[in-house]
């Protein structure tokens, strides 16, 4: 009798959780092809993706020609949840797919937030007709894909954000300021605008005095025109409709100098866009979730920002 009662109670509890939408589970690490047909693709049979692994886990990848979204879902989530698309950095030459991708997704899952790591194409004349917009095409489609499938994944379509690291931060800020640019024909009739952006030691500007030179060369070429530099200097493209942003940088970052974040923050402020920025004394560049000095505190500060903005 006791076992029957216990089983009945478990069934009632499970029904309650399912009914209220609190229980919502998925298999982890779903790899989703981003495109049926990659826009403006050039076929190059000798252009093969190259992965670097450590202890059986992919740390970095380069020569990406087939973009994917890898979905990470928390074991338990709520209805109408926030979601994020993650853009790893790597100077537009490779993707730090573990430190600035997988680990970040797993951290968001601890907050109950679904996360999607975008393995985006790196700019190359070998596989794309216009390498300036190849990564933006992937970023726009990633947001559209998540928004199009929001109901299926229990995601609020108005709470889909973007987080980018270093050159991934440049792509995230490009998406935040160029989301309406028609750079391909999408099958989805939903907006590519992120609802918020999180920019971690980001490249923002393509201006010679401020930019990360490797990112500039890889994206725009060896001798870009001033018009092209201006177009992808995202501090110059901010307007009142640019998504709210949370920015992190370190004063002692000599790879991507903090003026990138500072100038973007000032542009947001000038245009009346909500923004929060933390500039740490120490931390250097590429610290990921943070292990040293004051930079290790940014995940908690981001969590607080998300809560304050009803995003978690």
QUINOR-V112297 format. One record per residue. NEAR is the number of other ideal C-beta (glycine too) atoms within 8 Angstrom. Layout:
near
NEAR
NEAR
This chain:
near
4
5
6
7
8
8
8
8
8
8
8
8
8
9
8
8
9
8
6
6
9
7
8
11
6
8
5
6
7
9
8
9
8
11
8
4
5
8
9
11
9
8
5
8
4
4
9
6
9
7
7
8
8
6
4
4
8
9
10
12
13
11
10
12
9
7
14
10
15
14
13
15
14
11
5
8
10
9
6
7
13
12
16
14
17
16
15
13
15
15
11
12
8
9
16
16
13
11
10
17
15
11
11
15
14
10
10
13
14
7
10
10
14
16
15
15
14
14
12
13
14
15
11
11
4
7
11
13
5
7
10
10
10
15
14
14
13
13
18
14
15
14
17
13
12
15
12
8
9
12
7
5
12
12
15
10
9
5
13
16
15
16
14
18
17
21
14
16
18
17
14
18
15
13
16
15
11
11
12
6
7
4
9
9
4
9
4
9
3
8
7
13
10
15
8
13
16
14
16
13
15
19
12
15
12
12
8
7
4
10
13
11
7
9
14
13
9
11
13
10
6
4
3
10
5
6
6
11
14
9
7
12
13
15
12
7
10
13
7
6
4
12
12
10
17
13
15
13
16
16
9
8
13
6
8
11
7
10
8
17
16
11
12
17
12
9
11
14
9
7
10
5
12
7
11
8
11
9
9
14
8
11
14
11
11
11
13
11
10
11
6
8
9
8
14
10
9
12
9
7
9
11
10
8
11
12
9
6
9
5
10
9
